[in-house]
Amino acid sequence: MKKYIVLTFFLCCSFLLSAQYYDTSIGLRAGTGFNASGKMFLSELTAVEGIVGLYSFGKFNAIGLTALYQIHNPINNRDHQLSWYYGGGGTVITGNQATAIGINGNIGIEYVFQDLPINFSIDAIPTFFFGNDNGFDPSFSAAIRYILQ
């Protein structure tokens, strides 16, 4: 019985937290590759996002690290539930054949569920790569993250 009371307490707390503006979230991102994503707000309108991804391009298997700085703009003022954001950052991808360094742009939209400790975003992270494999990747993706606090 104690387990159910404790579980109910934590569930209620998580629902209360989700109705507020969040500080930190972690989750999954799908798009060009399968990625893990973490986002932390530095202030009410600025955030940093880190992305770790595994990529497979034919015979080329790689791991990538991306760091983004984002500026959020609320679309409605109710608990910052819906916002659009823009920013930029950098990427390093290394694999069995080459290493590439990239400069990213970032633009997207994010929704924070009011009754669940979850946020959802859809964005574009266009990247210009330099190094052994110069090129451009438009990279569109969607992310779902669990709000920690």
TIKOL-90931 format. One record per residue (C-alpha): residue number from 1; chain; x, z, y. Coordinates in nm, 2 decimals, m for minus. Layout:
N
ATOM num chaine     c1     c3     c2
ATOM NUM      A      X      Z      Y
...
//
This chain:
149
ATOM num chaine     c1     c3     c2
ATOM   1      A   0.00   0.00   0.00
ATOM   2      A   0.29   0.08   0.24
ATOM   3      A   0.43  m0.27   0.18
ATOM   4      A   0.10  m0.43   0.30
ATOM   5      A   0.09  m0.21   0.61
ATOM   6      A   0.45  m0.29   0.71
ATOM   7      A   0.39  m0.66   0.64
ATOM   8      A   0.07  m0.66   0.85
ATOM   9      A   0.26  m0.49   1.13
ATOM  10      A   0.54  m0.75   1.13
ATOM  11      A   0.29  m1.04   1.12
ATOM  12      A   0.10  m0.90   1.42
ATOM  13      A   0.43  m0.85   1.61
ATOM  14      A   0.54  m1.21   1.54
ATOM  15      A   0.20  m1.34   1.66
ATOM  16      A   0.24  m1.14   1.98
ATOM  17      A   0.59  m1.27   2.04
ATOM  18      A   0.48  m1.63   1.99
ATOM  19      A   0.24  m1.61   2.29
ATOM  20      A   0.53  m1.54   2.52
ATOM  21      A   0.81  m1.76   2.64
ATOM  22      A   1.08  m1.75   2.37
ATOM  23      A   1.46  m1.69   2.39
ATOM  24      A   1.60  m1.81   2.06
ATOM  25      A   1.47  m2.04   1.77
ATOM  26      A   1.62  m2.20   1.46
ATOM  27      A   1.49  m2.47   1.24
ATOM  28      A   1.51  m2.82   1.10
ATOM  29      A   1.55  m3.16   1.28
ATOM  30      A   1.48  m3.49   1.11
ATOM  31      A   1.57  m3.83   1.25
ATOM  32      A   1.90  m4.02   1.21
ATOM  33      A   2.01  m3.76   0.96
ATOM  34      A   1.88  m3.43   0.82
ATOM  35      A   1.99  m3.15   1.06
ATOM  36      A   1.98  m2.78   1.13
ATOM  37      A   1.90  m2.69   1.48
ATOM  38      A   1.93  m2.37   1.70
ATOM  39      A   1.81  m2.34   2.05
ATOM  40      A   1.88  m2.06   2.30
ATOM  41      A   1.75  m2.02   2.65
ATOM  42      A   2.01  m1.92   2.91
ATOM  43      A   1.74  m1.88   3.18
ATOM  44      A   1.37  m1.95   3.22
ATOM  45      A   1.43  m2.33   3.25
ATOM  46      A   1.78  m2.40   3.10
ATOM  47      A   1.87  m2.40   2.73
ATOM  48      A   2.15  m2.49   2.49
ATOM  49      A   2.08  m2.65   2.16
ATOM  50      A   2.33  m2.68   1.87
ATOM  51      A   2.27  m2.93   1.59
ATOM  52      A   2.46  m2.95   1.26
ATOM  53      A   2.38  m3.26   1.05
ATOM  54      A   2.46  m3.44   0.73
ATOM  55      A   2.46  m3.82   0.75
ATOM  56      A   2.49  m4.10   0.50
ATOM  57      A   2.55  m4.46   0.62
ATOM  58      A   2.60  m4.66   0.30
ATOM  59      A   2.94  m4.55   0.16
ATOM  60      A   3.01  m4.34   0.47
ATOM  61      A   2.92  m3.97   0.43
ATOM  62      A   2.97  m3.74   0.73
ATOM  63      A   2.90  m3.41   0.90
ATOM  64      A   2.82  m3.40   1.26
ATOM  65      A   2.81  m3.13   1.53
ATOM  66      A   2.62  m3.18   1.85
ATOM  67      A   2.59  m2.94   2.16
ATOM  68      A   2.32  m3.01   2.42
ATOM  69      A   2.24  m2.86   2.76
ATOM  70      A   1.88  m2.89   2.85
ATOM  71      A   1.67  m2.84   3.16
ATOM  72      A   1.30  m2.76   3.08
ATOM  73      A   1.01  m2.84   3.31
ATOM  74      A   0.67  m2.68   3.22
ATOM  75      A   0.38  m2.93   3.21
ATOM  76      A   0.13  m2.64   3.22
ATOM  77      A   0.20  m2.29   3.34
ATOM  78      A   0.02  m2.11   3.06
ATOM  79      A   0.30  m1.93   2.87
ATOM  80      A   0.52  m2.24   2.90
ATOM  81      A   0.34  m2.37   2.60
ATOM  82      A   0.42  m2.74   2.68
ATOM  83      A   0.73  m2.87   2.86
ATOM  84      A   0.94  m3.17   2.89
ATOM  85      A   1.32  m3.15   2.91
ATOM  86      A   1.63  m3.36   2.98
ATOM  87      A   2.00  m3.30   2.96
ATOM  88      A   2.32  m3.41   2.79
ATOM  89      A   2.61  m3.30   2.58
ATOM  90      A   2.85  m3.41   2.32
ATOM  91      A   2.88  m3.50   1.95
ATOM  92      A   3.16  m3.50   1.69
ATOM  93      A   3.10  m3.68   1.36
ATOM  94      A   3.37  m3.67   1.09
ATOM  95      A   3.36  m3.81   0.74
ATOM  96      A   3.55  m3.97   0.46
ATOM  97      A   3.64  m4.28   0.66
ATOM  98      A   3.66  m4.20   1.03
ATOM  99      A   3.59  m3.95   1.31
ATOM 100      A   3.38  m4.04   1.61
ATOM 101      A   3.33  m3.86   1.94
ATOM 102      A   3.01  m3.92   2.14
ATOM 103      A   2.85  m3.85   2.47
ATOM 104      A   2.48  m3.77   2.45
ATOM 105      A   2.18  m3.80   2.68
ATOM 106      A   1.86  m3.61   2.58
ATOM 107      A   1.50  m3.63   2.68
ATOM 108      A   1.20  m3.49   2.50
ATOM 109      A   0.88  m3.29   2.49
ATOM 110      A   0.84  m2.94   2.33
ATOM 111      A   0.53  m2.75   2.23
ATOM 112      A   0.52  m2.38   2.16
ATOM 113      A   0.23  m2.27   1.94
ATOM 114      A   0.04  m1.99   2.09
ATOM 115      A  m0.07  m1.83   1.76
ATOM 116      A   0.24  m1.89   1.55
ATOM 117      A   0.61  m1.82   1.61
ATOM 118      A   0.69  m2.19   1.59
ATOM 119      A   0.79  m2.46   1.84
ATOM 120      A   0.78  m2.84   1.78
ATOM 121      A   0.97  m3.10   1.97
ATOM 122      A   1.01  m3.48   1.98
ATOM 123      A   1.30  m3.63   2.16
ATOM 124      A   1.56  m3.90   2.20
ATOM 125      A   1.93  m3.83   2.19
ATOM 126      A   2.10  m4.16   2.28
ATOM 127      A   2.47  m4.14   2.20
ATOM 128      A   2.77  m4.36   2.30
ATOM 129      A   3.04  m4.32   2.04
ATOM 130      A   3.41  m4.36   2.10
ATOM 131      A   3.71  m4.36   1.86
ATOM 132      A   3.74  m4.56   1.54
ATOM 133      A   3.38  m4.67   1.56
ATOM 134      A   3.27  m4.75   1.92
ATOM 135      A   2.90  m4.80   1.94
ATOM 136      A   2.56  m4.68   2.05
ATOM 137      A   2.29  m4.49   1.86
ATOM 138      A   1.95  m4.45   2.01
ATOM 139      A   1.86  m4.16   1.77
ATOM 140      A   1.49  m4.04   1.79
ATOM 141      A   1.40  m3.72   1.61
ATOM 142      A   1.15  m3.44   1.56
ATOM 143      A   1.23  m3.07   1.52
ATOM 144      A   1.04  m2.77   1.41
ATOM 145      A   1.19  m2.43   1.47
ATOM 146      A   1.10  m2.07   1.40
ATOM 147      A   1.10  m1.84   1.71
ATOM 148      A   1.33  m1.54   1.65
ATOM 149      A   1.27  m1.37   1.99
//
